[in-house]
Amino acid sequence: MLQGKRQVTTHLEVIIRDTLSFDSRFNSCSFNFVPRNCNRVANILAKYTISLETPITWLQDFPSWVHREASLDFSLMQQ
C-alpha cells in the first residue's frame, strides 16, 4: 500500500497518508514488507507499552530482552 501497489482501505488511509508525509522529510527512505512471524518484536513492544502506567524513555541502549527479540526476528528473516 505504501508503494502504491495495492489499494488503500479506508481504515488505513490516514495511517498511509501520515507515513508518506513523514517519508518526505528524509533524504532517503524505503519501505519493505516484513512477514508477521518475523516482526514479533513490534508486537511485544506494543503489548509492553500498553501495560505501562507511566511513559518511559530509554536514553541509552535498549533493554537486553528487546535486543534478543529483534535478533530472533532478524534471524527468521534470513531463513
Secondary structure, DSSP 8 states (H G I E B T S, - for coil): -TTSSS---HHHHHHHHHHHHHHTTSSS-------GGG-HHHHHHHHHHHH-SS-----SS--HHHHHHHHHHHHHHH-
